[in-house]
Amino acid sequence: MILNSKAPGFILGLFLFCLPVYAAMDGKFHIAVIDTGFCNKSPLVRRPIDLTKSVVLNCNSIDKKNRRFHGHFVLEKFLSHNKRKDITITPLIVFDKDGVQKEQYWKNAINWIKKNKVDLIMTASGLKTEKSIGTLPALTFAASGQVSGKLRRFHKIWPQSFPSQKLVLIGNLLKEDGNIYYADNLLLHQSRIDYFVEEDSSSKAVATALAKVLNRCKSGPTRDCIKGKSHKITDQVTKKTLEVL
């Protein structure tokens, strides 16, 4: 969820605040997922880390309409496509009890990732900001974002708006009858998107893209491996060539 706004529907329940340092990951590929809130029950997913020190969730009342669970459903999309068992996933919460992001929460995430041997980051969120808040600590798959009520094309968001060799931007590809494909025209950063995936939002696209890449790149997603697993199509609206996973 790429907004700096309030997320409605907060319900008291399970308190998710803890800040352990994982000294070892049993040799598994470690992925950090940064978003709003998580109740995923997969054995691959560790207990969420609340970097705002404020979040309370009721995991018995998960609702797709409640933006607090945006991260949960993004991670569920990833898990539905993932075929690997040699990975460990740590969800990181950067939206506080009021559904608001702050720079400090994202800096907390960066610091946690640096300390905990994270190999890869996935995020379908972004912080509205005019300046970079730091260097990405690991290869990052990020949803490019879409124009919405709170987000316009002239807004900058971190990390998506700040080019980096460690940033892989993912957009969603739409399809109509007759195999007509085209990039979603609401996507942000269209000229800088690295890869597209057929989904109805960039949030779903980044989850599907990462799962596909991990399934195909057994030793981990390097840029060379990712490039080798993509193919080209022509956007039937803009006539531009798109790299598709």
N, C-alpha and C positions, 0 to 999 in steps of 0.2 A: 504494500500500500504506500504509494509515493505521495504523501500528504504531510502537512504540518498542522493537523486539525484534530478535533475531538472525535473519539470513537464511542458511539452510544452503546447502551445495553450491558453495562458492567454489573456482574452479579457476584455476591460474596461466595467464597468457596475455598478452593485449594490455594494456599499461599505459595508462590513460586520463587521466593528469594533465597538464593544461596550463591556463594562465590568460591567454590573449591578450585584448586589448581590441579589439573590432571597431569601428573608427572609422566605417565606412560600410557600409551594407547594400545598396548598389546600388539604392536606392529600393524594395526589397521590404519587404513586411509581415513584421516580425520577431517570432517567437513563441518564448518560453522554456518548456520542459517540465521540470518538477521531479519527480524520482523516484529510483529505485534504481540502474538501470544500463541501458545502451543499446548495441545493435549494429546499428542500422538502417542500411540501405545506400541509401536514397533520395537522389537528388541534391538534394532539398530540405533534407536534414538535415546540419548541420555536425558536426564532431568533438565528442563529449561533453566537458564541462568537469567535472572531478572536484573538487568544492569541499571534499572531505575529505582530499585529498592522499594517498590510501591505496589506492584501488581497483584491482584487477587482474581482468580478465575474459578468458575464453576464448570468443571469438565463434564458434568452431567447435563449441561444445557448448551451444547455446541450448536451454533446457528450460523448458516452461511450469510445471513443478512446482517449479522453483528460483525462489524469491522475488527473488533478485538480478536477474532479468530481468523483473520486474513492469513497470518503466518501458518496456522495449523493446516489450512486447506492448500496452501502452496506446497508445504512439505508432504501432505498426502498425495498430491499430484506427482511429486518426485518419486515417492515410495511406490506408487502404482506402476511406474515404468522401470524402476531400478531392478536389476537382476543380480547385483553383487551382494555378497554377505561379508566381505572383508572390509567394510567401512563402518565408521562410528560417526554419528551426527550429534552435534551439540546445538540446540536452539538458543539463540541470544535475543532477549527482549529489550527493545530500545524505545518502546512507546509506554509512557507511564500510566498510572491509574486513570488519568483523564483522557487517555488516548493521544497524548502530545509527545512529539519528539523534541529532544534538545541536543545541542552540540555535545554536551558533556556525556550524554548517554552513548553517543556514537564513539566518542573518544574512549569511554570505558570498554566498548566492544573491541576497538583496535588494540588496546592494552591487554585485554583478556586473550585475544587471539595470539598476540606475540608471546605470551607466557605459556601457552598451552599446546604448542606443537600442532597447530592447525595447518593442514595442507591446502585447503581450498575453502573459499567463501561463496555462498549463494545468498543473494538478496533480491527480493521483489519490492523493496522499500528504498527510500532515498530522503535525505534531509535537505529541505529548502534552505539554501545559503548562497551568499555572494562570493565566498572564498572557500578554497580547499581546507579541509580540517585535518589533513595529514596524508601520509603515504600509505597506500594499501599494503598490508602486511603479508598478503598471499594472493595467488591467482584468484580473481573474483568474477563470477558469473553474475551479472546484474540485469534485471529487466530494464529496458530502455525507458519505460514510463509512458504514460498517455495523458493527453489533455483531459482535464476534468474541471469540476466546479472550483477547486482550490488550486489548480495547477495549470499555468498557461505556457505557451511556447517560449516566452521570454524569461521565464523563471529558470534559475540554476538549481540543480540538486546534486548532492554528493552521495555516492561517487560518480554518478553517470555523466555529469557535465564537465568532468575534469579528466582529460585523456591520460592514460597510463598504460604502460606495457603489461601491467598486471590486470587490466580491466578487459573483460569480454562482454560486450553489449549484445543483448538478445532482444529481438522484436518478434511480433506475431504476424503470421501470414494467414490471410483469409482466402477462402475458396468458394467459388460459385459453380453452378451447373456447367458442364462442358469443360471441366478442368481449367477453369479460369482462376489464376492465382494473382494476388496483389497484396502489397504490404498495407496493414491497417493505417489509414490516413490520419489517425489521431496520435500516432506514435511520436514521441519526442526523440531528438537526436537522430533523425532518420538518415542523415548523410554519414553517420559514424557507426551505425549498427553493424556488428561483425557477422552475425548469423540470424537467420529467421527460422521459425518453427510454426507449423500449422496449428494454431490455437486461437481462441477468441479473445485473449488478452495477453499482454506481455508478461504478467505475473505467472500465468500458467505456462507460457512459452519458455521462460527461464528454467522452470522446474523440469519440464520435459527435455529441454536441451541438455541440461547437466546430466540427467539420467542416461540419455542416449550416448553422450560422450564417454561417461564412465563405463557403460556397457561395452563400448567399442575400443577404448584405450585402456587396456588392462593394467599397464604400469603407471597410470595416472594421466590426466589431461595436459599434455604439452601443446603449445600452439601448433607445432608441426603435425601432431597426431590429429588434433581437431580439424585442421585444414584438410588433411587427407581423408577425413570421413564425411566431408560435406559435398554437395553438388550444386550446380548452378541452374537457376531458372530465370525466365524473363518475366518481370512484373508486367501484367497485361494492361495496366493503367498508365504507368510512367515509362514503360519500355526499358527500365533499368535492369541490369543483371543483379540478382540477389543470390547470396550464398545461403543454402538451406541445409539444415541438419535433419 
